């Protein structure tokens, strides 16, 4: 018996569940069948994939690498079926979309309903992930397309720029700032700045923008870190201090909150937002449809051309 996709799906399930019986249940087969198929795969490969002496079951060192390869093979096989539908001019199958948390609540409501209406036979699965996890999911084949801040400069990831989202200072009413129309990034004191927690690319961009690389090392200079943009806004409203918001996040502010926004001096700082895929992603038509739908939804809200902007890097 030669290796087949079903065996690869079995070892992926065991790795996920860390239990043969639970994996068999998820795969709708008996435990005896699953165990026999995995044993045959191990014999064919000449490698023991799982350490069965442990509970929960763990993959061996060699098994970890084989399982990662199996995930990519299974994902590519599924993608081939969806790509074949595209060749027949059918936008159907499945789209596994991942998006960073600082974009998801503001961008998804703008385009998702129209996208679903345009392509009712396409199943869209969405997950929020921080930037590093988006890249990992794309590389491992557990996601098809990401929406995130760029540039990444990652050799295995292809970036498809969508738009540029301007940054705005958001300050408490008691915050002492220069009495001028436009602020400079260095007008913001690191003593007063609220930041997102580690792992968010928006945090990295603000650290880079406000030159906080060295200040971060001093706990007295960086304020308490929070997990979402909404919490940043609430902390400024309820306490003191200042934060920096991307454009789409400012659209939900009340008139009273809008009054707390300031403007940066030109060239205005902004973040680049892109669709990201692996380099050889084959579903070009789907990607183009997704891009067009998003751009139509945000065309009056964001900037499409980066000319004259200070596109903030992630920092080093």
ROKEPA-37596 format. One record per residue (C-alpha): residue number from 1; residue in three letters; x, y, z. Coordinates in pm, 1 decimal, always signed. Example, Ala and Ser with C-alpha at 12.3 -4.5 7.8 and 13.67 -1.06 7.14 Angstrom:
// residues 2
+------+------+----------+----------+----------+
: resi : resn :     east :    north :       up :
+------+------+----------+----------+----------+
:    1 :  ALA :  +1230.0 :   -450.0 :   +780.0 :
:    2 :  SER :  +1367.0 :   -106.0 :   +714.0 :
+------+------+----------+----------+----------+
// end
This chain:
// residues 316
+------+------+----------+----------+----------+
: resi : resn :     east :    north :       up :
+------+------+----------+----------+----------+
:    1 :  UNK :     +0.0 :     +0.0 :     +0.0 :
:    2 :  UNK :   +140.4 :   +336.5 :   -104.8 :
:    3 :  UNK :   +120.0 :   +657.0 :    +94.0 :
:    4 :  UNK :   -203.7 :   +854.1 :    +43.0 :
:    5 :  UNK :   -361.4 :  +1182.1 :   +149.6 :
:    6 :  UNK :   -584.7 :  +1010.0 :   +401.1 :
:    7 :  UNK :   -282.8 :   +891.2 :   +596.0 :
:    8 :  UNK :   -144.2 :  +1244.9 :   +598.6 :
:    9 :  UNK :   -475.9 :  +1374.6 :   +731.6 :
:   10 :  UNK :   -464.3 :  +1110.2 :  +1004.5 :
:   11 :  UNK :   -122.3 :  +1212.1 :  +1133.7 :
:   12 :  UNK :   -224.2 :  +1579.3 :  +1124.4 :
:   13 :  UNK :   -531.1 :  +1493.0 :  +1333.1 :
:   14 :  UNK :   -324.7 :  +1296.0 :  +1586.0 :
:   15 :  UNK :    -82.8 :  +1585.4 :  +1617.9 :
:   16 :  UNK :   -372.8 :  +1824.6 :  +1674.8 :
:   17 :  UNK :   -565.8 :  +1607.5 :  +1921.6 :
:   18 :  UNK :   -262.2 :  +1440.7 :  +2083.3 :
:   19 :  UNK :   -478.7 :  +1131.0 :  +2125.3 :
:   20 :  UNK :   -540.1 :   +840.7 :  +1884.7 :
:   21 :  UNK :   -903.1 :   +781.4 :  +1986.2 :
:   22 :  UNK :   -997.6 :  +1149.5 :  +1963.0 :
:   23 :  UNK :   -820.7 :  +1180.9 :  +1626.8 :
:   24 :  UNK :  -1008.7 :   +876.2 :  +1495.8 :
:   25 :  UNK :  -1338.0 :  +1030.0 :  +1606.4 :
:   26 :  UNK :  -1258.2 :  +1356.5 :  +1426.5 :
:   27 :  UNK :  -1167.6 :  +1161.9 :  +1111.5 :
:   28 :  UNK :  -1483.6 :   +945.7 :  +1131.6 :
:   29 :  UNK :  -1293.9 :   +614.7 :  +1140.5 :
:   30 :  UNK :  -1231.5 :   +354.0 :  +1408.8 :
:   31 :  UNK :   -922.0 :   +384.7 :  +1622.7 :
:   32 :  UNK :   -802.9 :    +47.4 :  +1489.3 :
:   33 :  UNK :   -823.2 :   +170.4 :  +1128.9 :
:   34 :  UNK :   -644.9 :   +495.4 :  +1206.1 :
:   35 :  UNK :   -369.3 :   +319.8 :  +1402.5 :
:   36 :  UNK :   -317.1 :    +63.4 :  +1126.9 :
:   37 :  UNK :   -292.9 :   +332.7 :   +855.8 :
:   38 :  UNK :    -46.0 :   +538.4 :  +1058.5 :
:   39 :  UNK :   +164.1 :   +227.9 :  +1128.8 :
:   40 :  UNK :   +177.4 :   +148.9 :   +755.9 :
:   41 :  UNK :   +288.8 :   +505.5 :   +682.8 :
:   42 :  UNK :   +563.3 :   +479.2 :   +943.7 :
:   43 :  UNK :   +681.2 :   +152.3 :   +789.6 :
:   44 :  UNK :   +687.0 :   +303.0 :   +440.9 :
:   45 :  UNK :   +881.2 :   +608.7 :   +557.6 :
:   46 :  UNK :  +1107.7 :   +410.9 :   +789.3 :
:   47 :  UNK :  +1040.7 :   +667.0 :  +1063.8 :
:   48 :  UNK :   +848.4 :   +650.2 :  +1388.8 :
:   49 :  UNK :   +618.5 :   +952.9 :  +1380.7 :
:   50 :  UNK :   +473.9 :   +937.7 :  +1734.3 :
:   51 :  UNK :   +598.3 :   +844.7 :  +2078.2 :
:   52 :  UNK :   +312.0 :   +623.8 :  +2193.4 :
:   53 :  UNK :   +460.6 :   +575.0 :  +2540.3 :
:   54 :  UNK :   +356.6 :   +926.0 :  +2642.5 :
:   55 :  UNK :    +14.1 :  +1062.4 :  +2726.5 :
:   56 :  UNK :    -80.5 :  +1284.6 :  +2563.1 :
:   57 :  UNK :    +79.5 :  +1138.6 :  +2251.2 :
:   58 :  UNK :   +366.2 :  +1343.2 :  +2114.8 :
:   59 :  UNK :   +529.2 :  +1342.1 :  +1771.7 :
:   60 :  UNK :   +894.1 :  +1241.8 :  +1762.3 :
:   61 :  UNK :  +1156.7 :  +1489.7 :  +1646.8 :
:   62 :  UNK :  +1141.7 :  +1342.3 :  +1295.8 :
:   63 :  UNK :   +762.5 :  +1324.0 :  +1320.3 :
:   64 :  UNK :   +735.8 :  +1699.1 :  +1377.9 :
:   65 :  UNK :   +906.6 :  +1765.7 :  +1044.8 :
:   66 :  UNK :   +701.7 :  +1506.8 :   +855.6 :
:   67 :  UNK :   +376.4 :  +1645.4 :   +998.2 :
:   68 :  UNK :   +467.2 :  +1999.3 :   +894.0 :
:   69 :  UNK :   +533.4 :  +1873.1 :   +541.9 :
:   70 :  UNK :   +204.6 :  +1678.9 :   +548.0 :
:   71 :  UNK :    +14.4 :  +1997.5 :   +635.3 :
:   72 :  UNK :   +161.1 :  +2173.2 :   +332.9 :
:   73 :  UNK :    +82.7 :  +1881.4 :   +100.5 :
:   74 :  UNK :   -277.8 :  +1854.4 :   +218.0 :
:   75 :  UNK :   -323.8 :  +2231.9 :   +190.4 :
:   76 :  UNK :   -175.0 :  +2240.9 :   -160.2 :
:   77 :  UNK :   -398.8 :  +1954.4 :   -271.1 :
:   78 :  UNK :   -706.7 :  +2135.3 :   -147.1 :
:   79 :  UNK :   -590.4 :  +2456.1 :   -311.6 :
:   80 :  UNK :   -550.2 :  +2268.7 :   -641.6 :
:   81 :  UNK :   -919.4 :  +2177.7 :   -636.8 :
:   82 :  UNK :  -1019.4 :  +2538.3 :   -571.3 :
:   83 :  UNK :   -782.0 :  +2658.5 :   -843.3 :
:   84 :  UNK :   -940.6 :  +2416.5 :  -1090.3 :
:   85 :  UNK :  -1277.0 :  +2578.7 :  -1016.7 :
:   86 :  UNK :  -1125.5 :  +2918.0 :  -1096.1 :
:   87 :  UNK :  -1002.7 :  +2785.6 :  -1430.2 :
:   88 :  UNK :  -1369.1 :  +2706.2 :  -1500.0 :
:   89 :  UNK :  -1455.5 :  +3066.6 :  -1397.7 :
:   90 :  UNK :  -1615.4 :  +2949.5 :  -1076.0 :
:   91 :  UNK :  -1535.2 :  +3146.1 :   -762.3 :
:   92 :  UNK :  -1623.0 :  +2879.7 :   -509.3 :
:   93 :  UNK :  -1461.5 :  +2641.7 :   -265.0 :
:   94 :  UNK :  -1305.5 :  +2787.7 :    +47.2 :
:   95 :  UNK :  -1109.3 :  +3098.5 :   +142.4 :
:   96 :  UNK :   -922.3 :  +3088.6 :   +473.1 :
:   97 :  UNK :   -862.2 :  +3452.5 :   +554.8 :
:   98 :  UNK :   -647.2 :  +3574.6 :   +844.5 :
:   99 :  UNK :   -635.0 :  +3936.7 :   +956.7 :
:  100 :  UNK :   -454.4 :  +4130.9 :  +1226.9 :
:  101 :  UNK :   -664.8 :  +4247.5 :  +1528.0 :
:  102 :  UNK :   -596.7 :  +4618.4 :  +1468.9 :
:  103 :  UNK :   -768.3 :  +4592.5 :  +1129.6 :
:  104 :  UNK :  -1035.3 :  +4325.4 :  +1176.4 :
:  105 :  UNK :  -1309.9 :  +4518.3 :  +1363.3 :
:  106 :  UNK :  -1279.9 :  +4822.6 :  +1136.8 :
:  107 :  UNK :  -1214.0 :  +4677.1 :   +790.8 :
:  108 :  UNK :  -1417.7 :  +4353.6 :   +782.9 :
:  109 :  UNK :  -1758.8 :  +4520.5 :   +831.3 :
:  110 :  UNK :  -1687.2 :  +4748.7 :   +536.5 :
:  111 :  UNK :  -1644.1 :  +4483.1 :   +268.3 :
:  112 :  UNK :  -1736.6 :  +4135.8 :   +392.4 :
:  113 :  UNK :  -2112.1 :  +4146.1 :   +330.2 :
:  114 :  UNK :  -2070.2 :  +4267.0 :    -28.7 :
:  115 :  UNK :  -1798.2 :  +4010.8 :    -90.9 :
:  116 :  UNK :  -2023.7 :  +3730.5 :    +32.8 :
:  117 :  UNK :  -2307.8 :  +3854.6 :   -186.5 :
:  118 :  UNK :  -2085.4 :  +3862.3 :   -494.3 :
:  119 :  UNK :  -1955.7 :  +3510.1 :   -435.8 :
:  120 :  UNK :  -2225.7 :  +3313.4 :   -251.9 :
:  121 :  UNK :  -2063.7 :  +2976.0 :   -331.2 :
:  122 :  UNK :  -1734.5 :  +3070.0 :   -165.2 :
:  123 :  UNK :  -1699.4 :  +2966.7 :   +199.4 :
:  124 :  UNK :  -1500.3 :  +3230.2 :   +386.6 :
:  125 :  UNK :  -1336.2 :  +3132.6 :   +717.3 :
:  126 :  UNK :  -1184.0 :  +3424.2 :   +910.1 :
:  127 :  UNK :   -941.3 :  +3426.1 :  +1201.7 :
:  128 :  UNK :   -770.2 :  +3712.4 :  +1382.5 :
:  129 :  UNK :   -396.5 :  +3667.3 :  +1434.6 :
:  130 :  UNK :   -100.8 :  +3884.5 :  +1524.3 :
:  131 :  UNK :   +148.8 :  +3940.6 :  +1244.5 :
:  132 :  UNK :   +396.3 :  +3662.6 :  +1323.3 :
:  133 :  UNK :   +113.5 :  +3409.4 :  +1340.5 :
:  134 :  UNK :    -28.2 :  +3529.2 :  +1006.6 :
:  135 :  UNK :   +306.6 :  +3461.2 :   +840.0 :
:  136 :  UNK :   +334.7 :  +3120.3 :  +1005.9 :
:  137 :  UNK :    -19.8 :  +3022.3 :   +901.2 :
:  138 :  UNK :    +50.4 :  +3115.3 :   +539.1 :
:  139 :  UNK :   +379.4 :  +2924.9 :   +534.1 :
:  140 :  UNK :   +225.1 :  +2616.1 :   +694.3 :
:  141 :  UNK :    -70.6 :  +2619.3 :   +456.4 :
:  142 :  UNK :   -336.4 :  +2663.7 :   +726.8 :
:  143 :  UNK :   -437.8 :  +3000.2 :   +576.3 :
:  144 :  UNK :   -474.4 :  +3121.4 :   +217.7 :
:  145 :  UNK :   -465.8 :  +3501.0 :   +238.0 :
:  146 :  UNK :   -372.6 :  +3748.3 :   +509.0 :
:  147 :  UNK :   -462.1 :  +4114.1 :   +556.7 :
:  148 :  UNK :   -197.9 :  +4297.6 :   +754.6 :
:  149 :  UNK :    +39.3 :  +4590.5 :   +780.7 :
:  150 :  UNK :   +342.5 :  +4579.2 :   +553.7 :
:  151 :  UNK :   +617.7 :  +4590.9 :   +433.3 :
:  152 :  UNK :   +737.8 :  +4261.5 :   +575.1 :
:  153 :  UNK :  +1037.5 :  +4199.4 :   +350.9 :
:  154 :  UNK :   +992.0 :  +3823.7 :   +395.5 :
:  155 :  UNK :  +1129.1 :  +3613.6 :   +110.0 :
:  156 :  UNK :   +853.3 :  +3350.3 :   +129.3 :
:  157 :  UNK :   +567.0 :  +3600.8 :   +145.5 :
:  158 :  UNK :   +430.9 :  +3809.2 :   -141.7 :
:  159 :  UNK :   +273.9 :  +4145.2 :    -60.6 :
:  160 :  UNK :    -15.5 :  +4295.5 :   -258.9 :
:  161 :  UNK :    -55.6 :  +4656.3 :   -132.7 :
:  162 :  UNK :   -413.1 :  +4778.2 :    -87.9 :
:  163 :  UNK :   -409.2 :  +5122.3 :    +74.4 :
:  164 :  UNK :   -240.5 :  +5354.0 :   +323.5 :
:  165 :  UNK :   -398.6 :  +5435.1 :   +657.9 :
:  166 :  UNK :   -304.0 :  +5765.6 :   +817.8 :
:  167 :  UNK :   -212.5 :  +5786.7 :  +1188.5 :
:  168 :  UNK :   -371.9 :  +6039.4 :  +1426.2 :
:  169 :  UNK :   -268.4 :  +6136.5 :  +1780.8 :
:  170 :  UNK :   -551.7 :  +6084.2 :  +2030.9 :
:  171 :  UNK :   -500.5 :  +6274.3 :  +2355.8 :
:  172 :  UNK :   -690.3 :  +6314.8 :  +2681.9 :
:  173 :  UNK :   -841.5 :  +6656.4 :  +2750.2 :
:  174 :  UNK :   -584.5 :  +6719.7 :  +3021.7 :
:  175 :  UNK :   -287.6 :  +6628.4 :  +2801.3 :
:  176 :  UNK :    -37.7 :  +6912.1 :  +2757.3 :
:  177 :  UNK :    +71.0 :  +6928.6 :  +2392.6 :
:  178 :  UNK :   +224.7 :  +7203.9 :  +2179.9 :
:  179 :  UNK :    -32.9 :  +7466.1 :  +2076.4 :
:  180 :  UNK :    +11.1 :  +7419.4 :  +1704.3 :
:  181 :  UNK :   -198.9 :  +7284.3 :  +1419.9 :
:  182 :  UNK :    +28.5 :  +6993.5 :  +1331.7 :
:  183 :  UNK :   +218.1 :  +6773.3 :  +1575.0 :
:  184 :  UNK :   +552.0 :  +6607.2 :  +1519.4 :
:  185 :  UNK :   +608.6 :  +6251.3 :  +1646.4 :
:  186 :  UNK :   +866.8 :  +6378.8 :  +1893.3 :
:  187 :  UNK :   +604.2 :  +6609.4 :  +2046.8 :
:  188 :  UNK :   +461.2 :  +6296.4 :  +2209.3 :
:  189 :  UNK :   +624.6 :  +6217.0 :  +2541.2 :
:  190 :  UNK :   +704.9 :  +5848.4 :  +2594.9 :
:  191 :  UNK :   +608.5 :  +5909.4 :  +2960.5 :
:  192 :  UNK :   +249.5 :  +5967.0 :  +2847.0 :
:  193 :  UNK :   +205.1 :  +5715.9 :  +2565.3 :
:  194 :  UNK :    -30.1 :  +5416.6 :  +2578.8 :
:  195 :  UNK :    +83.7 :  +5122.8 :  +2364.4 :
:  196 :  UNK :    -50.0 :  +4787.5 :  +2254.0 :
:  197 :  UNK :   +112.6 :  +4482.3 :  +2405.6 :
:  198 :  UNK :   +403.1 :  +4294.9 :  +2246.2 :
:  199 :  UNK :   +324.1 :  +4104.8 :  +1926.9 :
:  200 :  UNK :   +111.3 :  +4369.7 :  +1755.4 :
:  201 :  UNK :   +269.2 :  +4525.6 :  +1447.5 :
:  202 :  UNK :    +94.0 :  +4854.5 :  +1529.6 :
:  203 :  UNK :   +294.7 :  +4868.1 :  +1850.6 :
:  204 :  UNK :   +618.3 :  +4818.1 :  +1655.5 :
:  205 :  UNK :   +522.2 :  +5093.9 :  +1412.6 :
:  206 :  UNK :   +444.1 :  +5342.4 :  +1690.6 :
:  207 :  UNK :   +769.3 :  +5257.8 :  +1869.5 :
:  208 :  UNK :   +948.3 :  +5327.1 :  +1541.9 :
:  209 :  UNK :   +747.7 :  +5643.3 :  +1467.4 :
:  210 :  UNK :   +795.0 :  +5797.8 :  +1811.3 :
:  211 :  UNK :  +1158.5 :  +5687.8 :  +1845.0 :
:  212 :  UNK :  +1092.0 :  +5475.7 :  +2154.0 :
:  213 :  UNK :  +1344.6 :  +5199.8 :  +2082.0 :
:  214 :  UNK :  +1571.6 :  +5306.0 :  +2366.4 :
:  215 :  UNK :  +1292.5 :  +5431.5 :  +2591.0 :
:  216 :  UNK :  +1131.3 :  +5087.7 :  +2588.4 :
:  217 :  UNK :  +1419.5 :  +4951.4 :  +2792.6 :
:  218 :  UNK :  +1324.6 :  +5188.1 :  +3076.6 :
:  219 :  UNK :  +1000.0 :  +5076.9 :  +3246.0 :
:  220 :  UNK :   +947.9 :  +5431.0 :  +3372.6 :
:  221 :  UNK :   +915.8 :  +5566.3 :  +3020.9 :
:  222 :  UNK :   +659.3 :  +5336.9 :  +2864.3 :
:  223 :  UNK :   +303.0 :  +5329.1 :  +2990.0 :
:  224 :  UNK :    +99.8 :  +5018.5 :  +3070.5 :
:  225 :  UNK :    +38.1 :  +4804.0 :  +2760.6 :
:  226 :  UNK :   -309.4 :  +4695.6 :  +2648.3 :
:  227 :  UNK :   -453.3 :  +4438.5 :  +2409.6 :
:  228 :  UNK :   -676.3 :  +4629.6 :  +2168.4 :
:  229 :  UNK :   -729.3 :  +4968.4 :  +2007.5 :
:  230 :  UNK :  -1064.8 :  +5001.1 :  +2184.2 :
:  231 :  UNK :   -887.1 :  +4959.8 :  +2518.8 :
:  232 :  UNK :   -632.8 :  +5224.5 :  +2416.8 :
:  233 :  UNK :   -918.2 :  +5466.5 :  +2349.4 :
:  234 :  UNK :  -1084.7 :  +5382.4 :  +2679.4 :
:  235 :  UNK :   -762.1 :  +5432.3 :  +2873.4 :
:  236 :  UNK :   -714.4 :  +5779.3 :  +2725.3 :
:  237 :  UNK :  -1081.3 :  +5864.6 :  +2792.8 :
:  238 :  UNK :  -1078.8 :  +5736.2 :  +3150.6 :
:  239 :  UNK :   -732.0 :  +5842.9 :  +3254.6 :
:  240 :  UNK :   -470.1 :  +6068.9 :  +3107.0 :
:  241 :  UNK :   -212.0 :  +6033.8 :  +2835.8 :
:  242 :  UNK :   -204.5 :  +5992.1 :  +2461.6 :
:  243 :  UNK :   -210.2 :  +5718.7 :  +2201.4 :
:  244 :  UNK :   -198.3 :  +5701.5 :  +1821.9 :
:  245 :  UNK :   -487.7 :  +5565.0 :  +1615.8 :
:  246 :  UNK :   -504.6 :  +5442.7 :  +1254.3 :
:  247 :  UNK :   -766.2 :  +5615.5 :  +1036.8 :
:  248 :  UNK :  -1030.7 :  +5340.7 :  +1023.7 :
:  249 :  UNK :  -1034.4 :  +5317.7 :  +1402.5 :
:  250 :  UNK :  -1127.1 :  +5687.9 :  +1427.7 :
:  251 :  UNK :  -1453.1 :  +5644.9 :  +1236.2 :
:  252 :  UNK :  -1636.5 :  +5496.9 :  +1533.9 :
:  253 :  UNK :  -1547.6 :  +5782.2 :  +1767.4 :
:  254 :  UNK :  -1822.8 :  +5998.5 :  +1910.9 :
:  255 :  UNK :  -1817.6 :  +6375.6 :  +1839.2 :
:  256 :  UNK :  -1674.7 :  +6427.7 :  +2188.2 :
:  257 :  UNK :  -1398.6 :  +6177.3 :  +2115.0 :
:  258 :  UNK :  -1334.1 :  +6324.0 :  +1770.3 :
:  259 :  UNK :  -1242.2 :  +6647.8 :  +1945.4 :
:  260 :  UNK :   -948.0 :  +6467.8 :  +2109.0 :
:  261 :  UNK :   -786.4 :  +6387.1 :  +1773.8 :
:  262 :  UNK :   -485.9 :  +6584.5 :  +1653.8 :
:  263 :  UNK :   -304.4 :  +6578.4 :  +1321.0 :
:  264 :  UNK :    +58.0 :  +6498.4 :  +1243.8 :
:  265 :  UNK :   +264.6 :  +6735.7 :  +1031.8 :
:  266 :  UNK :   +342.1 :  +6638.4 :   +670.2 :
:  267 :  UNK :   +470.1 :  +6405.5 :   +549.6 :
:  268 :  UNK :   +186.0 :  +6242.2 :   +739.5 :
:  269 :  UNK :   +274.7 :  +5906.7 :   +897.1 :
:  270 :  UNK :    +68.3 :  +5612.9 :   +774.2 :
:  271 :  UNK :    +74.6 :  +5236.4 :   +764.8 :
:  272 :  UNK :    +63.0 :  +5030.5 :   +447.9 :
:  273 :  UNK :   -210.1 :  +4762.9 :   +445.3 :
:  274 :  UNK :   -174.3 :  +4468.5 :   +207.5 :
:  275 :  UNK :   -308.0 :  +4133.2 :   +110.0 :
:  276 :  UNK :    -33.1 :  +3878.1 :   +172.0 :
:  277 :  UNK :     +9.7 :  +3527.0 :    +34.8 :
:  278 :  UNK :   +283.2 :  +3274.0 :    -18.9 :
:  279 :  UNK :   +491.3 :  +3348.9 :   -327.2 :
:  280 :  UNK :   +336.2 :  +3079.6 :   -547.8 :
:  281 :  UNK :    -29.0 :  +3130.4 :   -445.9 :
:  282 :  UNK :   -221.0 :  +3017.0 :   -756.4 :
:  283 :  UNK :   -568.6 :  +3166.4 :   -704.6 :
:  284 :  UNK :   -500.7 :  +3495.6 :   -880.9 :
:  285 :  UNK :   -863.4 :  +3561.2 :   -977.7 :
:  286 :  UNK :   -985.7 :  +3520.6 :   -622.3 :
:  287 :  UNK :   -712.2 :  +3752.1 :   -498.1 :
:  288 :  UNK :   -806.7 :  +4016.3 :   -754.3 :
:  289 :  UNK :  -1176.9 :  +3993.0 :   -665.8 :
:  290 :  UNK :  -1094.2 :  +4031.9 :   -296.0 :
:  291 :  UNK :   -869.0 :  +4329.9 :   -364.8 :
:  292 :  UNK :  -1129.9 :  +4505.4 :   -579.6 :
:  293 :  UNK :  -1402.9 :  +4453.0 :   -320.4 :
:  294 :  UNK :  -1190.0 :  +4593.4 :    -36.2 :
:  295 :  UNK :  -1077.7 :  +4895.3 :   -238.7 :
:  296 :  UNK :  -1433.3 :  +4976.6 :   -338.7 :
:  297 :  UNK :  -1536.0 :  +4969.9 :    +28.3 :
:  298 :  UNK :  -1255.2 :  +5195.4 :   +157.0 :
:  299 :  UNK :  -1192.3 :  +5429.5 :   -136.7 :
:  300 :  UNK :  -1341.7 :  +5733.7 :    +41.5 :
:  301 :  UNK :  -1186.2 :  +5652.6 :   +377.9 :
:  302 :  UNK :   -815.8 :  +5587.6 :   +319.0 :
:  303 :  UNK :   -533.3 :  +5691.7 :    +88.6 :
:  304 :  UNK :   -456.1 :  +5478.8 :   -217.7 :
:  305 :  UNK :   -132.4 :  +5647.9 :   -331.2 :
:  306 :  UNK :   +156.0 :  +5664.4 :    -83.7 :
:  307 :  UNK :   +307.3 :  +5972.9 :   -250.1 :
:  308 :  UNK :   +372.2 :  +6238.9 :    +12.4 :
:  309 :  UNK :   +324.7 :  +6000.5 :   +303.1 :
:  310 :  UNK :   +569.9 :  +5878.2 :   +563.7 :
:  311 :  UNK :   +499.9 :  +5503.6 :   +547.0 :
:  312 :  UNK :   +607.0 :  +5382.8 :   +890.8 :
:  313 :  UNK :   +825.3 :  +5071.8 :   +896.7 :
:  314 :  UNK :   +791.7 :  +4799.9 :  +1157.8 :
:  315 :  UNK :  +1123.1 :  +4891.4 :  +1313.2 :
:  316 :  UNK :  +1415.3 :  +4664.2 :  +1385.7 :
+------+------+----------+----------+----------+
// end
